[in-house]
Amino acid sequence: MTAWAIERMYHTVINASDLDRTVDFYKALGFQVLNDRRNVKWPDFVGRIFGLKRAQGRGVLMNLPADPNGPMLDILEWVEPKAAPIPADGLTVPRIIAFRVKNVAEAYKDLKAKGVQLTGELVEPQPRDLGVVGVFCARDPDGTVIELIELQAGIRHSRANEALAKP
């Protein structure tokens, strides 16, 4: 038995080329600002933590009101070093963050009406015993793919092993 253990997911960093624009995008998904760090000067040790000579940025921590103790999004606009943008050529493997939603069809309609950049249509995967009600993806302003998925009640993850392994 070890003397330590990971307790839970804490936060995920989302790189942003324009912090305000990206915060607005995640607000449209239902996130709220938990802690605004746009004007905080990072101490020198932050760079060392990340293995960088120097690190400086502007940030906003966000969470879901329905999950106040759940993991947070740490939206960062890197000032030093500057983060490279994700190419929009469709040939680069995307960064993906998946969120489980209720009523995926309404989420799709709402975000489409708001003009959020979607990667395609709402998909209702077959076979039905896969456990996925529906799924679609959107892109945040810097190209991170946001997967929104609704699963059937009572299941933790899709049943891909069982449903897709059938002859």
QUIJOHU-V570941 format. One line per field, one symbol per residue. ss: DSSP state (H for helix, E for strand, C for the rest). phi: phi as a letter, one per 30 degrees, with the letter a starting at -180 (. if undefined). A space follows every 10 residues. Layout:
ss = ???
phi = ???
//
This chain:
ss = CCCCCCCCCC EEEEECCCHH HHHHHHHHCC EEEEEEECCC CCCCHHHHHC CCCCCEEEEE EEEEHHHCCC CEEEEEEEEE CCCCCCCCCC CCCCCEEEEE CCCHHHHHHH HHHCCCCECC CCECCCCHHH CEEEEEEEEC CCCCEEEEEE ECCCCCCCCH HHHHCCC
phi = .ddbaddadc abdcdbdbed dddddddddj dbdcaccdcd dddeddedec icdabbacbb dbbcedbdcd dcccdbcdcb dddddddcdi ccdddbbcbd bciddddddd ddddiddcdl ddccecdddd jcdaaabbcd ecjddcccbc cdeicdadce eddcddd
//
